[in-house]
């Protein structure tokens, strides 16, 4: 049975923390899409957002990992204040930390990006490319679990929304983790990322409204 629990009254600082969860996803997706549309050689059907960390403008995507990572950690702290249960916020904080790691450890260039990179996957994977993938795997697993854990303290409808979001994200991640480079898989992962960020934004907004009411 899904437990529906009313949050504790929110302070101004709690609302600020939850607002970080509202802003993190749109900022990440918008910044990634704008880069994909404007950087030479990038193709949404072939490249994940991670490869944007390479090249002269790679600092933009590195920042686009770090800032949303910090915002996600702040959102986890806000959710911890208004919902019972420790595991959901902890798992969400792990996801935020994984974003910081993804920014520090850059993904390897691949499949023609940046311009001049040979087609296909990297001939060899660097240590920082390996750590980037490890951070991603840990963070994505934590995010999926966080959706279930946090959703268990929400209304039945929002609990189901959380579970469905988690499963859709899992499907998208499983596709890229399989090593497939088909356009459907790559675009599917972009969609899965957007779904996961939308879940965090809408859940944070919901908790802010409920806590204020």
N, C-alpha and C positions, 0 to 999 in steps of 0.2 A: 504493500500500500504506500502511495506517495504521501509524504508528510508535508503539509502546508503550514508554514510558520510565518507569522507576521514579524517583520524586522523591528529591531529596536529603533527608537527615535534617532534620526540622523543629526549630527552636529554639522556645522559648516565645513569642517575639515573632512568629515566623512563624505559629504556631497562632492567636495573637490576631488577626493580619491576616486569616487565612482565616475565622475566626469572624465577622468583620465581613461577609464575603460570605454567610454563613449567615443573618445577622440582617437584612440590608438589605431583601430582598424581602418577607418576612412583615410587617415593620414598615410598608413602603410600602402594601402591599395592604390590610392590616387597618385602617390609619389612613384610607385612602381610602374603604373600604367603610363604616366607622363614620360618617364625615362624610356620605356619600351617603344613609345611612339616617336621619340626624338633622337635616340642614339643609333648611329649608323651600325648596320649589321645585326641589330637585334630583331628576333622574329618570335612572336608570342606562340607560334605553333611548334617551335623547336627549342626554345630556351626558357628555363625557370628564372624566376626573379633573382636568384642567388648569383647568377653569372654577371649581373649588372655591377657587382662589387669590383669588377676588373676594369682596366683601362684608366684613362686620364680622369674621367668623371666617376670612378668607382667609389670615391668618398661619399657620393650622394646616397648610394645604396647601403654603404656601411652605416651611415647616419640613419638610414631608413630601417635598419635593424635595431640600432642602439636606442633611438628615441622611443619607438613603440614598445621595445622591451622594458624600458623604465616605466612607461605609462601602464603597461600590463601588470608589473609588480605593484604599482600604486593601486591599481584597480583591485588586485587580490587583497591588499590591505583593507580597502573599503568594503569589499564583500565580506571579509572576516568580521567586520564590525556590525554588520546588519543581519547576517544569517548564522544559525548555529552550525556546528560541525567545522572541523579544522582542515580536513583533507582536501576539500574543494579549493579553498584559497591557497593552500600550500602547493597543490598541483598546478594551479594557474601561475603562481609565482615561479615555479620551475620552468614553465613555458616562457615566462618573461626572461629568466636567466638564460635560457637557451637562445633567445634572440640576441642577447648581448654576446654570447659565444659565437653565434653565426656572423655577427659583425666583426668580431676580433679575428676569427679564423676564416679567411676568404675562400670561397669556392673556386675550383680550378676553371680556367677558360675552357670552352668547349664548342664544337660544332660551328666554327666560323665567328665566334664572338669572344673577345673584341675582334675587329677586322684584322685579318692576317692570321688568325688562329686556324689550324687545319680543320677540315670537316670531320665530323664524328666525335666520339667521346675522347677524353684526354688519353694520350699514349701511356701516361703513367700518372698516378694520383699522388699529389704532394702530401706532406704531413698536415699542412693547414687545410687542404681539401678534405682529408680524412676526418679531421676534427670538426670541420663544418658539417659533414654528414652525420657524425656522431651527435653533435649538438642538436641537429634537426630531428634525428630519430628519437632522442630522449624527450625533447620538447614537444614533438607531435604526440607521442604516447601520453605525456602528462596532460596535454590539452584535451585529448579525447576522454581521459579519465576524469578530468575536471568538469567537463560537460555533464557527465553522469552524476558526479558527486554534488555539484552545485544544483543541478536540476532536481535532485531528490528533495530539496528543501523549498521548491517553488510550487506553484499551483499545478494541478494535473496537466493542464494544457501546455504550460511552459516546461514542465518536466519532459513531456513527449517531444516538444520542440528541441530541447537540449539533447535528448537521445538521438533524434533524427539528424541533427547537426553533427553530432559526434560520428555517427555511422557514415554520413556522406563524406566527412573529412577523412575518415579512415579509408574509404574506398579510393579517394583521390590520392592519398599518400601511398596506398598499396600499389597503385598504378605506376607511380614514378619509382618507388622502391624496387619494383620488379625489373627495372632496367630498360623498360620500353621507352622509346623516343618517338612514338607515333604522335601526330598532331592531336588526336583525340585524348590521349593520356596527358599530354602537356597542358592542353587547354582545360582538361578536367581538373588538373591540380590547381591551376589558377582559380577555377570556379570554387574548388573545395576551400582554398585559402580565404576567398571572399565570404563563403558561407560561415566559416569559423569566426572570422572577425565580426561579421554581422551578429552572430550569436553573442559575442562578448559585448558589443555595443548596445544591443537591444536589452540584454539582461541587466547591464549596468544602468541603463535608462529606466528600466522597470523598477529596479530596487531603489533608485533615487526618488522616483515618484511615490512609491509606496511608503518610503521612509519619511517623506515630507508630509504625506497625507495625515 
